[in-house]
Amino acid sequence: MSGAVVEITRTKEGETDTVARAAYEHPLPVRLCHWLNAISLFVMVGSGLQIFRAFPSFGAKIPQKDLIDWPKSFAIGGWLGGALQWHLTFMWIYVATGLIYLGYQIFSGNYRQVLFTRCDLPGVWPMVKHYFFFGPKPPVTEAYNPLQKQAYTTAIGLGVISVLTGFAVWKPVQFSWLAWLMGGFHWARIWHFVTMWAILGFVFGHLIMVALHGWSNFVSMLTGWKKNPEY
Amino acid sequence: MEPKDDKPRTDAAASGEPAPGKAQGEAGADRVKPVEAEVAEAKPLRLEKPTTTRWKIGPATTGPATTGPAKSNPAKTGPIDQRKFAQMSRRELLKISPVLALGAFAIPRFQESLLKKGLGFSDWASARLFRQGHLAPTFSDTELTPFEKFPINGYDVADPGVIFESWTLTVTGLVRKPGDYKLEQIQALQPYRQNTRHICVEGWDVIGRFGGARLSDFLNMIGADTKARFITVACADDYYESLDMATALHPQTLLCYEMYDRPLTREHGAPLRLNVPTKVGYKQPKYLTDLKVTNVLDKVGYWEDQGYSSFYGL
């Protein structure tokens, strides 16, 4: 159903007018997973940074060279034990919503809306040019433009990597092969940290785009319906 | 993709695309017409309010392409009355209200017990993931962290002043041969040496060389009931810990009296400590004095009782 544009009408004194158009862009499972995942991501990052504060380094313990002095006020949990409680609780929500989302997208076929493929490749550069004010706006033909698909597909990939690196850090013995793939426990911890910043980079861009694209676009992630889509 | 991209341009050329300066209302009529015509041909068109956002963008855009109607399928999803649409939108909004349930984590009264349950679930999953036959990775001697750089983490004092001459390990609980065991008795068991990674809950790790007797061999010697659920230990510095039986029986779980092929030093827990490569550091206590086999834990461990994970298996 997603993508189909319908007309919204108003009937007054026997006459029917078309007042707007709308497209159902985001099915319920996608919206639910989006918000649950967004909240759990927020908690995972906040508690993760508090965990990082316990040993803010990737080198040796002796001598310890701290990487950054991350402020406590930008972290969740208050202390290492508290942060681990948040992290080890919300990781299940993070993983579950991720799996439900992926499962739904694949089995419903809705993944076509978001999956970046080779066909989208030529459309990326014109979109970049447009966003940086030196190109015309490419025609809008579907819910997501090629650059958006590229960004979302990357973000989903980063989400998967964040879980895999996380499991390697959490269970470097039971999942020793996973830790080995990443270059050992030490490197798994580094990749987990780097992945977090990459995801935060996506979130930063995503929030700016949401702010720029207006209310109707934002509401579509709440109700599923986007009023007056550009296609 | 390509044909779709091209289509707007050909359409625009054929239908005489409105010039950038053309009035907005007219342009709107041009665009919406095909849909309307398909849906309800008989209905008169009145389009005073082409409230599409497209027109606000202005002449800078490539032009109001007629891609929308081509893509939509009005035959399947006919027009919706605006009141019905508002109602439907509200209903869809309500459907995502379960997300608000996560707000319970923000309520101080529920927060602690919810997080405890979450951590408990993680521990439950950890116990399921633990495989007794799966060994922790071992390393070559060249990969060892130099002994001087092996951190000394005590919770209280670096040396609780154990008197070695009179030291014994007091064994109680579900065992056939309780009593006080001398270090020599533990050292008489088959010794094992292993280069394994020692990981602290804080995040740092070192590779150390540990030597000692298998805890499983010792449990066998004292006639422990290995069907019991836990073993607990107490330490000379009042630290206390517990291990699940599966971990206690793991072949790499050592009653450790040697590090780097030399007798354990006082800072590292002499005369006897636990070395458990399948657990984080806080589950590997030093200066052991008591060992008990039990089915009931009244206390889990020094850090666990303050909120850390009870199982914390790696």
Interface residues (C-beta under 8 A of the other chain):
Chain A: M1 G3 A4 V5 V6 E7 I8 T9 R10 T11 E15 T16 D17 T18 V19 A20 R21 A22 A23 L28 R31 L32 W35 L36 I39 S40 V43 I51 F52 A54 F55 S57 A60 K61 I62 Q64 L80 G81 G82 L84 Q85 W86 L88 T89 F90 M91 W92 I93 C119 D120 P122 G123 P136 K137 P138 P139 V140 T141 E142 W170 K171 P172 V173 Q174 S176 A179 W180 F185 H186 R189 G214 S216 V219 L222 T223 G224 W225 N228 P229 E230 Y231
Chain B: M1 E2 K4 D5 P8 V32 V35 E36 V39 A40 K43 P44 R46 L47 E48 K49 T51 T52 T53 R54 I57 A60 T61 T62 A65 T67 G68 P69 K71 S72 N73 P74 K76 T77 G78 P79 I80 D81 Q82 F85 M88 S89 R90 E92 L93 K95 I96 P98 V99 L102 F105 L114 L115 K116 K117 G118 L119 F121 S122 S126 L129 F130 R131 H134 A136 P137 T145 E148 K149 F150 P151 R197 I199 C200 V201 E202 G203 W204 D205 V206 P277 T278 W303 Q306 G307 Y308 S309 G313 L314
